[in-house]
Amino acid sequence: MYNIKGSCTDCTTCGSCQQTPDVDTPILFCMHCQPSDAPCIKVCGENAIFVLGGAVTLDYEKCTKCRECVEVCPIEIIKI
C-alpha cells in the first residue's frame, strides 16, 4: 500500500517487504529495489545491508544505526 508520495506505508500486504515499525532492533527484508541498484546497500559503511535470497536484508548486529540508509531509501521502509 502506497501513500500519495509513493512511499511505503508499512502495511506489508504487497509482500515486497516486511518491516516492523518502532522496534529497537532494525529489521529489513525488502524486494523493492534491484539489489545492484539498492541505495541502502551502496551507502552502508558497515556492510550491514546485503542481499539474501534476492531480498535486501539487514544484519542488525553489524548496524550502527547511523541512519544513512534511512535517508536514501526511495520508499522510506527502513526504520531505525
N, C-alpha and C positions, 0 to 999 in steps of 0.2 A: 504494500500500500504506500503510495507516494503522496506527499502534500503538494501544495501549489508550486513550491520552489523546485520540485522534483527530488527532494531529499527523502531518504527512508524515514518512515515513522515508527520503526522498531516493532512492527506488527508481527513479523516472522511468518506471515501467511503465504508469501510468494515462494518460500523455500530457497531463496537465493542466499540468505544469511540467517544466522542465529545469534542474537545479541540479547544479553540480559542487562537492562539499564540499571544504573546506580548500584554497582557492585564494587567491593573493594579489590577484587581480582579482575583485571581486564580480561574480557573474553572476545574472541573474534573468530568467526568461521564464515567467510564471505565469498560469494562467487559472482559479484557484480562486475569487477574489472578482470580483464585478461591478466593472468599472473605476470606476464612480461611487461605489462603497462601499468601495473598497480603502483600508484604514487606512494602508498604507505610502505611498501617494500623498499622502494628506492630511497626514502628519507630516513628509514630506521638505522641509526648508527650502531645499535646494539645487535643487529641481525636477529631481532626478536620476532619479526614478521617474515613468514616463509610460506611456501606452497606445500600443501599436504593433500594428496588425492585430488588435485585440481582446484582446491579452495585455498584462499588466502587465510592463513592461520596465525595466531599469536601465541608465542611461548611466554606466558606470564612470568615465569621465573627469570627470564632474561630482560623483561621490560622494566625500564627505569621510570616509567610514567612521565616522560618528558613532554608528551602531548604533540610532538611534531607530526605524528601520523594522523592525529585528530584534525589538525589544521589543513592537511592536504586531501583528506578523504572526500571524494566527489559526492557521496551520498550521505555523509555525516553519520555513519553507522558506528564508528569507533567511539566508545565512551570510556574515558579514563578519569 
